[in-house]
């Protein structure tokens, strides 16, 4: 066996183990759904909280879907966080026609080193009356059972925080050039079963998706809420870690009752992921280099070896198995997030784009160019 074949065999074995891990993670979501505890008329009050800055193109469908919930006991509070577009005016118009919506306008400048979203979420939580606080992004749209589904899973799993991975909406090929790969990395490198089962806080067993975070009010404030993580750009992950650090159990699972279009077009997608890609790797150049090396070896080398062998009239079967396993892995995640499974075949291109996004994120960090929603991301918010 040639050295390259032995190496391909090793990679295929590694990817096979990863594929099994993905199946376990997906199976956990099914188990969590079966554990859901039905609720009736005695359902606890839930406050649906929407931080919004410059979300004029998203905010109306989001809020309308929140006001159409079948849940018996809830309120909706939206915060216009010093928007420079029509977000505030749209919210005021919606509130005039539906008194269940409360609108807060925040015009205070953002203190240096503070994450704007964390400040907005803290302000919302302090105005909320619910026993449970449901933080949702302004670019999400919810089925009528969105509150009910989250509460029932939180009760069934007996957790203080439940976060859902929404279905993802992508309206352009520019968005598809990395966004599906980003969620594939989440499903592969973040283990929902470990997040739920392991009580002690470890680096890879505490996470949440900010698009949908349901947290018990008492646990939220006892752990310091968003104010305790106000300097963290990855506010959702930091919130999960904060609750777990204070001894609360948390869970992350699929949530097909909510959909989200994160970005509109390639440029916005690159900017969105660039703002936090380096932070996901703890702002470490060593970790970033290791991550890029792993991506090259696991995801890019096998296709190259397969093509090289084919051009030489031979089939590198271990490389073929590695490519098939990776494509199947990406295809399964695409199906799970609501995208065509065939997008999984584009994974080499998506990984290349992803590496470029990481390099851009590093460049932003060291040149001070990181911005989001017309605000500079500087100092402690990048740690």
C-alpha positions as CSV (number, residue, x, y, z in Angstrom):
1,X,0.0,0.0,0.0
2,X,1.4,3.4,-0.9
3,X,2.0,6.0,1.7
4,X,-0.8,8.2,0.3
5,X,-3.2,5.3,0.4
6,X,-2.3,4.6,4.0
7,X,-2.9,8.3,4.8
8,X,-6.2,8.2,3.0
9,X,-7.2,5.2,4.9
10,X,-6.4,7.0,8.2
11,X,-8.5,10.0,7.1
12,X,-11.4,7.8,6.0
13,X,-11.4,6.1,9.5
14,X,-11.3,9.5,11.2
15,X,-14.2,10.8,9.1
16,X,-16.2,7.6,9.8
17,X,-15.9,8.2,13.5
18,X,-17.0,11.8,12.9
19,X,-20.0,10.6,10.9
20,X,-21.1,8.3,13.7
21,X,-20.8,11.3,16.1
22,X,-23.0,13.3,13.8
23,X,-25.6,10.5,13.8
24,X,-25.5,10.5,17.6
25,X,-26.0,14.3,17.7
26,X,-29.0,14.0,15.3
27,X,-30.4,11.2,17.3
28,X,-30.3,13.3,20.5
29,X,-32.7,15.8,18.9
30,X,-35.2,13.1,18.2
31,X,-34.8,11.8,21.8
32,X,-35.3,15.4,23.1
33,X,-38.5,15.7,21.0
34,X,-39.9,12.5,22.5
35,X,-39.2,13.7,26.0
36,X,-41.3,16.9,25.5
37,X,-43.8,17.4,28.3
38,X,-47.2,18.5,27.2
39,X,-48.5,21.7,28.8
40,X,-52.1,22.9,29.3
41,X,-54.0,25.9,30.6
42,X,-51.5,26.3,33.5
43,X,-48.7,27.1,31.2
44,X,-46.1,29.5,32.7
45,X,-46.0,33.0,31.3
46,X,-43.3,33.5,28.6
47,X,-41.9,36.8,27.6
48,X,-40.8,36.9,23.9
49,X,-37.9,39.3,23.7
50,X,-36.7,40.8,20.4
51,X,-33.5,42.9,20.3
52,X,-33.5,44.8,17.0
53,X,-31.0,47.2,15.4
54,X,-31.4,48.2,11.8
55,X,-33.7,45.3,11.0
56,X,-36.3,47.2,8.9
57,X,-36.3,44.4,6.3
58,X,-36.9,41.7,8.9
59,X,-38.7,43.0,11.9
60,X,-42.3,43.0,10.7
61,X,-42.6,39.3,9.6
62,X,-40.8,38.4,12.8
63,X,-43.1,40.3,15.2
64,X,-46.3,39.3,13.3
65,X,-45.3,35.6,13.7
66,X,-44.7,36.2,17.4
67,X,-48.1,37.8,17.8
68,X,-49.8,34.8,16.2
69,X,-48.7,32.2,18.8
70,X,-51.1,29.6,20.0
71,X,-49.6,29.7,23.5
72,X,-52.1,30.8,26.2
73,X,-49.9,33.1,28.3
74,X,-47.2,35.3,26.8
75,X,-46.1,38.9,26.0
76,X,-44.0,40.3,23.2
77,X,-41.4,43.1,23.9
78,X,-39.2,44.5,21.2
79,X,-36.3,46.8,21.6
80,X,-35.3,49.3,19.0
81,X,-31.6,49.6,19.8
82,X,-30.8,53.1,18.4
83,X,-31.6,52.0,14.8
84,X,-30.7,54.3,12.0
85,X,-33.3,52.9,9.7
86,X,-37.1,52.4,9.9
87,X,-37.0,49.7,12.5
88,X,-38.5,51.8,15.3
89,X,-41.2,53.3,13.1
90,X,-42.3,49.8,12.0
91,X,-42.5,48.6,15.6
92,X,-44.5,51.6,16.7
93,X,-47.0,51.0,13.8
94,X,-47.4,47.3,14.8
95,X,-47.9,48.2,18.4
96,X,-50.7,50.7,17.5
97,X,-52.6,47.8,16.0
98,X,-51.9,45.2,18.7
99,X,-51.6,46.1,22.3
100,X,-49.9,42.8,23.1
101,X,-46.7,44.3,21.7
102,X,-44.6,46.6,23.9
103,X,-41.9,48.6,22.2
104,X,-38.8,50.1,23.9
105,X,-36.7,52.7,22.2
106,X,-33.1,52.8,23.4
107,X,-31.2,55.9,22.4
108,X,-28.3,55.6,24.8
109,X,-24.8,55.3,23.1
110,X,-23.1,51.9,23.5
111,X,-20.4,52.0,26.2
112,X,-16.9,51.1,24.9
113,X,-16.2,47.3,25.0
114,X,-19.8,46.3,25.4
115,X,-21.6,43.9,23.1
116,X,-24.7,45.8,21.8
117,X,-26.9,42.7,21.6
118,X,-26.1,41.7,25.2
119,X,-27.0,45.2,26.4
120,X,-30.3,45.1,24.5
121,X,-31.1,41.6,25.8
122,X,-30.5,42.7,29.4
123,X,-32.7,45.8,29.0
124,X,-35.5,43.5,27.6
125,X,-35.1,41.0,30.4
126,X,-35.4,43.8,33.0
127,X,-38.8,44.8,31.5
128,X,-40.2,41.3,31.1
129,X,-42.8,39.8,33.4
130,X,-42.6,36.2,32.3
131,X,-41.4,33.2,34.3
132,X,-39.5,32.2,31.2
133,X,-37.6,34.6,28.9
134,X,-37.5,33.7,25.2
135,X,-34.8,35.7,23.3
136,X,-35.2,35.6,19.5
137,X,-33.4,37.3,16.7
138,X,-35.2,39.8,14.6
139,X,-34.4,37.8,11.4
140,X,-36.4,34.8,12.7
141,X,-40.0,33.8,11.7
142,X,-42.0,31.5,14.0
143,X,-44.7,28.9,13.6
144,X,-47.7,29.3,15.8
145,X,-46.4,26.6,18.2
146,X,-42.9,28.2,18.6
147,X,-43.3,29.1,22.3
148,X,-45.2,25.8,23.1
149,X,-42.5,23.6,21.5
150,X,-39.7,25.3,23.3
151,X,-41.4,25.2,26.7
152,X,-42.5,21.6,26.3
153,X,-38.9,20.5,25.5
154,X,-37.5,22.6,28.4
155,X,-39.9,20.9,30.8
156,X,-39.4,17.5,29.3
157,X,-35.6,17.8,29.6
158,X,-35.8,19.6,33.0
159,X,-33.4,22.4,32.0
160,X,-33.0,26.0,32.9
161,X,-32.0,27.0,29.3
162,X,-33.2,25.5,26.1
163,X,-31.8,26.7,22.8
164,X,-33.0,25.6,19.3
165,X,-31.2,25.3,16.0
166,X,-33.7,26.9,13.6
167,X,-34.3,26.0,10.0
168,X,-32.1,28.2,7.8
169,X,-33.4,30.2,4.9
170,X,-31.0,31.1,2.1
171,X,-32.1,33.2,-0.8
172,X,-28.9,33.4,-2.8
173,X,-25.9,31.2,-3.8
174,X,-23.7,33.7,-2.1
175,X,-25.2,32.6,1.2
176,X,-24.9,29.0,0.4
177,X,-21.2,29.3,-0.2
178,X,-20.5,28.9,3.5
179,X,-23.6,29.1,5.7
180,X,-24.5,25.4,5.4
181,X,-20.8,24.5,6.2
182,X,-21.0,26.7,9.3
183,X,-23.9,24.6,10.6
184,X,-22.2,21.4,9.6
185,X,-19.3,22.4,11.8
186,X,-21.7,23.1,14.7
187,X,-23.4,19.7,14.4
188,X,-20.0,18.0,14.2
189,X,-17.9,19.8,16.7
190,X,-20.7,20.8,19.2
191,X,-22.2,17.8,20.9
192,X,-25.8,18.4,22.0
193,X,-25.8,15.2,24.0
194,X,-22.7,16.3,25.9
195,X,-24.2,19.8,26.5
196,X,-27.2,18.2,28.1
197,X,-25.7,15.2,30.0
198,X,-22.4,16.6,31.3
199,X,-23.1,18.8,34.4
200,X,-19.5,20.1,34.8
201,X,-18.5,22.9,32.5
202,X,-16.0,21.9,29.8
203,X,-14.9,23.9,26.7
204,X,-17.1,22.0,24.3
205,X,-20.2,21.2,26.3
206,X,-21.8,24.6,26.7
207,X,-23.4,26.4,23.8
208,X,-26.6,28.0,22.6
209,X,-27.8,29.5,19.3
210,X,-28.9,33.1,19.8
211,X,-31.7,32.9,17.2
212,X,-33.8,31.0,19.9
213,X,-32.8,30.9,23.6
214,X,-35.5,30.1,26.2
215,X,-34.3,30.6,29.8
216,X,-35.9,30.4,33.1
217,X,-36.1,33.8,34.7
218,X,-34.7,33.0,38.1
219,X,-31.8,31.1,36.6
220,X,-31.1,34.0,34.2
221,X,-30.8,36.6,36.8
222,X,-29.1,34.4,39.4
223,X,-26.3,33.8,36.9
224,X,-26.0,37.5,36.1
225,X,-28.0,37.5,32.8
226,X,-26.5,39.2,29.8
227,X,-24.9,41.8,32.0
228,X,-22.4,39.2,33.2
229,X,-21.3,38.5,29.6
230,X,-21.6,42.0,28.2
231,X,-18.0,42.0,26.9
232,X,-18.4,38.7,24.9
233,X,-19.1,38.9,21.2
234,X,-20.4,35.2,21.3
235,X,-23.2,36.2,23.6
236,X,-25.2,33.0,23.0
237,X,-22.3,30.6,23.8
238,X,-21.3,32.8,26.7
239,X,-24.8,32.7,28.2
240,X,-24.9,28.9,28.0
241,X,-21.5,28.8,29.7
242,X,-22.6,31.3,32.4
243,X,-25.7,29.2,33.4
244,X,-23.7,26.0,33.4
245,X,-21.0,27.6,35.5
246,X,-23.7,28.4,38.0
247,X,-24.9,24.8,38.2
248,X,-27.8,24.9,35.8
249,X,-28.5,22.2,33.2
250,X,-28.9,23.4,29.6
251,X,-29.8,21.8,26.3
252,X,-29.4,22.5,22.6
253,X,-31.5,20.7,20.0
254,X,-33.2,21.1,16.6
255,X,-36.1,23.5,16.3
256,X,-38.1,23.3,13.0
257,X,-40.8,25.6,14.4
258,X,-38.5,28.6,13.8
259,X,-36.7,29.7,10.6
260,X,-34.0,32.2,10.1
261,X,-32.4,34.0,7.2
262,X,-29.1,35.1,8.8
263,X,-27.7,37.0,5.9
264,X,-28.7,38.4,2.5
265,X,-26.0,37.8,-0.1
266,X,-22.4,36.9,-0.1
267,X,-21.0,40.1,1.2
268,X,-23.2,40.2,4.2
269,X,-22.6,36.5,4.9
270,X,-18.8,37.1,4.9
271,X,-19.2,40.1,7.2
272,X,-21.5,38.3,9.6
273,X,-19.3,35.2,10.0
274,X,-16.1,37.4,10.0
275,X,-17.2,39.3,13.1
276,X,-17.0,36.2,15.3
277,X,-15.1,33.4,13.5
278,X,-11.8,34.2,15.2
279,X,-13.6,34.5,18.6
280,X,-15.0,31.0,18.2
281,X,-11.4,29.9,18.3
282,X,-10.7,31.9,21.4
283,X,-8.9,34.6,19.4
284,X,-5.9,32.2,19.2
285,X,-3.6,32.2,16.2
286,X,-2.4,28.7,17.2
287,X,-5.9,27.3,17.4
288,X,-6.8,29.0,14.1
289,X,-3.7,27.5,12.4
290,X,-4.6,24.0,13.8
291,X,-8.2,24.4,12.6
292,X,-7.2,25.4,9.1
293,X,-4.8,22.4,9.0
294,X,-7.5,20.0,10.1
295,X,-9.9,21.4,7.5
296,X,-7.3,21.0,4.8
297,X,-6.3,17.5,5.8
298,X,-9.8,16.2,6.5
299,X,-11.9,18.0,3.9
300,X,-9.7,19.2,1.0
301,X,-6.9,16.6,0.8
302,X,-9.1,13.5,0.0
303,X,-10.8,15.1,-3.0
304,X,-7.4,16.2,-4.3
305,X,-6.1,12.6,-3.9
306,X,-9.2,11.2,-5.5
307,X,-8.9,13.4,-8.5
308,X,-5.1,12.9,-8.8
309,X,-5.6,9.1,-8.7
310,X,-8.3,9.3,-11.4
311,X,-6.1,11.3,-13.6
312,X,-3.4,8.6,-13.3
313,X,-5.9,5.9,-14.2
314,X,-6.3,4.5,-10.6
315,X,-8.9,4.7,-7.9
316,X,-7.8,5.7,-4.4
317,X,-10.5,3.9,-2.6
318,X,-9.8,5.2,0.9
319,X,-9.9,8.7,-0.5
320,X,-13.2,7.9,-2.3
321,X,-14.6,6.6,1.0
322,X,-13.4,9.8,2.8
323,X,-15.1,12.0,0.2
324,X,-18.3,10.0,0.3
325,X,-18.4,10.2,4.1
326,X,-17.9,13.9,4.1
327,X,-20.4,14.6,1.4
328,X,-23.0,12.4,3.3
329,X,-22.2,14.3,6.5
330,X,-22.7,17.7,4.9
331,X,-25.8,16.4,3.1
332,X,-27.5,15.2,6.3
333,X,-26.9,18.6,8.0
334,X,-28.3,20.4,5.0
335,X,-31.4,18.3,5.2
336,X,-31.7,19.0,8.9
337,X,-31.4,22.8,8.5
338,X,-34.0,22.8,5.7
339,X,-31.6,23.0,2.7
340,X,-31.3,20.7,-0.3
341,X,-29.1,17.7,0.5
342,X,-27.3,18.2,-2.8
343,X,-25.6,21.2,-1.4
344,X,-23.4,18.7,0.5
345,X,-21.6,18.0,-2.7
346,X,-20.2,21.6,-2.6
347,X,-18.4,21.0,0.6
348,X,-14.8,21.6,-0.7
349,X,-15.8,25.0,-2.0
350,X,-17.6,25.8,1.2
351,X,-14.6,24.9,3.3
352,X,-12.3,27.0,1.1
353,X,-14.7,30.0,1.6
354,X,-14.8,29.2,5.3
355,X,-11.0,29.4,5.6
356,X,-11.1,32.7,3.8
357,X,-13.7,34.0,6.3
358,X,-11.5,33.0,9.2
359,X,-8.5,34.7,7.7
360,X,-10.7,37.8,7.1
361,X,-11.8,37.6,10.7
362,X,-8.2,37.5,11.9
363,X,-7.4,40.5,9.6
364,X,-10.3,42.4,11.1
365,X,-9.1,41.7,14.6
366,X,-5.6,43.0,14.1
367,X,-6.5,46.0,11.9
368,X,-9.4,47.1,14.1
369,X,-11.9,46.9,11.2
370,X,-14.5,44.6,12.7
371,X,-17.9,46.2,12.5
372,X,-21.5,45.0,12.7
373,X,-24.8,46.9,12.4
374,X,-22.8,50.1,11.9
375,X,-21.0,49.7,15.2
376,X,-17.3,49.1,15.6
377,X,-16.4,45.8,17.5
378,X,-13.4,46.8,19.5
379,X,-11.7,45.9,22.8
380,X,-13.3,43.5,25.1
381,X,-16.2,42.6,22.8
382,X,-13.7,40.6,20.7
383,X,-12.5,38.4,23.5
